[in-house]
Amino acid sequence: MVSYAPAAKAQFFWFFDQPKKAAKPRARPSRPPGDDLPPIVPRESSTPPPPDDRPYDNKLTRLAEILGAVHYLRELCGADEGQIWRDQMKDILRNEGTTAVRRAKLVNSFNDGYRGYRRTYRTCTQSATLATRRFSTEGAQIAASLAQTSVFASGPQAQVQAAPSPESQTQGAAAGPTGTAPAPPDGPEPPD
């Protein structure tokens, strides 16, 4: 049987007989040169900027979503309009997309409207035509209310004219001389 014998102290005499040194105090890291200078960017400005919300953002977001839906539906139903609705959205972005966050919200709303109806409609049906007509009416009302109350923060006051569509020209009596619905009466708009 093999037994284990502890190592003899004689083998490690130099290890056990050394006097213990006192622990050195740890040195604090020195401050980098120039740390006593004032910061280039004040500490209070490192907070995020205040939100860039405006009172009409809900309407503008809805208008962007409507433009996306109408852009898809009009293309689907064969209206040879090209990029007219996308160009309208670009005008809104030019005037209202003042920050990256605002711009992203508006672009996402446009894309949500476009993609939502692309998932729903693969061919032009009566319900797609009806949805286009309703969106055109709602979009014209929103655009008119935004332009009427001069809520755009930047850019010139917009002149709102709904593009004539074949559906609006068949409505006859309710349409005005340009084929658009009559403008809402003047006066303050009720709060939402």
C-alpha positions in Angstrom: 0.0 0.0 0.0 1.3 3.4 -0.9 0.8 6.1 1.5 1.1 9.8 1.0 3.7 11.7 3.0 3.5 15.5 3.4 6.4 17.4 1.9 9.2 18.2 4.2 9.6 21.7 5.4 13.2 21.4 4.5 12.4 21.4 0.9 10.7 24.8 1.1 12.8 26.4 3.8 13.2 29.6 1.8 9.3 29.9 1.4 8.5 29.5 5.1 11.4 31.5 6.5 10.9 34.7 4.5 9.8 37.7 6.6 6.3 38.9 5.6 6.3 42.3 3.9 3.8 44.9 4.9 1.1 45.4 2.3 1.7 48.3 0.0 -1.0 50.9 -0.1 -2.8 50.8 -3.4 -2.1 53.8 -5.6 -5.2 55.6 -6.8 -5.2 56.1 -10.6 -4.1 59.5 -11.5 -6.5 61.8 -13.3 -5.7 62.3 -17.0 -4.2 65.6 -17.9 -6.8 68.3 -18.5 -9.4 66.7 -16.4 -9.7 69.8 -14.3 -10.8 71.7 -17.5 -14.5 72.3 -18.0 -16.1 69.7 -20.3 -16.7 70.6 -23.9 -20.3 69.6 -23.8 -21.9 70.7 -20.5 -23.3 67.8 -18.5 -26.9 69.1 -18.5 -26.9 69.0 -22.3 -26.3 65.3 -22.4 -29.9 64.7 -21.5 -32.2 63.8 -24.5 -33.9 66.7 -26.2 -37.5 67.4 -25.3 -40.1 65.6 -27.4 -40.9 67.3 -30.7 -44.6 66.7 -30.4 -47.1 69.1 -31.8 -50.8 69.4 -31.2 -51.7 68.3 -34.7 -49.4 65.2 -34.8 -52.3 62.7 -34.6 -54.0 64.2 -37.6 -50.7 64.4 -39.5 -49.9 60.8 -38.7 -53.4 59.7 -39.8 -53.0 61.7 -43.1 -49.7 59.9 -43.7 -51.3 56.5 -43.2 -54.2 57.5 -45.6 -51.7 58.6 -48.2 -50.0 55.2 -48.0 -53.2 53.3 -48.3 -54.5 55.5 -51.2 -51.1 55.2 -53.0 -51.5 51.4 -53.0 -55.2 51.2 -53.7 -55.1 53.7 -56.6 -52.2 51.8 -58.2 -54.0 48.5 -57.7 -57.2 49.8 -59.4 -55.3 51.1 -62.4 -55.3 54.8 -61.8 -52.4 56.0 -64.0 -51.2 58.6 -61.5 -47.6 57.6 -61.0 -46.1 58.7 -57.7 -48.5 61.5 -56.9 -49.4 60.3 -53.4 -45.8 59.5 -52.5 -44.9 63.0 -53.8 -47.5 64.4 -51.5 -46.0 62.5 -48.6 -42.5 63.9 -49.6 -43.9 67.4 -49.3 -45.2 66.7 -45.9 -41.9 65.3 -44.8 -40.1 68.3 -46.2 -42.3 70.6 -44.2 -42.9 68.6 -41.1 -40.1 66.1 -40.8 -37.9 68.5 -38.8 -36.3 65.8 -36.6 -35.3 62.2 -37.3 -38.0 61.0 -34.8 -40.8 63.0 -36.4 -39.7 61.9 -39.9 -39.6 58.2 -38.8 -43.1 58.4 -37.3 -44.5 59.9 -40.5 -42.7 57.4 -42.8 -43.8 54.5 -40.7 -47.4 55.7 -40.8 -47.3 55.9 -44.6 -45.7 52.5 -44.9 -48.2 51.0 -42.4 -51.1 52.3 -44.6 -49.5 50.9 -47.8 -48.6 47.5 -46.3 -51.8 47.1 -44.5 -53.9 47.4 -47.7 -51.3 45.4 -49.7 -52.0 42.5 -47.4 -55.7 42.9 -47.7 -56.3 43.5 -51.4 -54.5 41.6 -54.2 -56.9 42.8 -56.9 -59.1 45.8 -57.4 -62.6 45.0 -56.0 -65.6 47.1 -55.2 -64.6 47.3 -51.6 -61.1 48.5 -52.6 -62.7 51.2 -54.7 -65.0 52.1 -51.8 -62.1 52.3 -49.4 -60.2 54.5 -51.8 -63.2 56.9 -52.0 -63.6 57.0 -48.2 -59.9 57.5 -47.7 -59.8 60.3 -50.3 -62.7 62.1 -48.5 -61.2 61.6 -45.0 -57.7 62.7 -46.2 -59.2 65.8 -47.9 -61.0 66.7 -44.6 -57.8 66.3 -42.5 -55.7 68.2 -45.0 -58.3 71.0 -45.1 -58.5 71.2 -41.3 -54.7 71.3 -41.0 -54.3 74.0 -43.7 -57.3 76.0 -42.4 -56.0 76.4 -38.9 -52.4 77.2 -40.1 -50.9 74.6 -37.9 -47.9 73.8 -40.0 -44.8 75.0 -38.1 -42.6 75.5 -41.1 -43.0 76.2 -44.8 -45.7 78.2 -46.6 -49.3 77.8 -45.9 -50.5 74.8 -48.0 -53.1 75.1 -50.6 -55.2 71.9 -50.3 -56.9 70.5 -53.4 -57.9 66.9 -53.6 -56.9 65.2 -56.8 -60.0 64.4 -58.9 -60.7 60.7 -59.1 -63.1 58.9 -61.4 -65.2 58.0 -58.3 -65.6 61.6 -57.2 -66.6 62.8 -60.6 -69.5 60.3 -60.7 -71.0 61.7 -57.4 -72.5 64.7 -59.2 -74.5 67.0 -56.9 -72.3 66.6 -53.8 -69.1 67.5 -55.7 -68.0 71.0 -56.3 -66.9 72.5 -59.6 -63.5 70.8 -59.4 -64.9 67.4 -58.6 -64.0 67.7 -54.9 -66.3 67.8 -51.9 -67.3 71.3 -50.7 -65.0 72.9 -48.1 -66.1 72.7 -44.5 -67.6 75.9 -43.1 -65.3 78.6 -41.7 -65.0 78.8 -37.9 -63.1 77.1 -35.1 -62.8 73.4 -35.3 -64.1 71.4 -32.3 -61.4 69.8 -30.2 -60.7 66.1 -30.7 
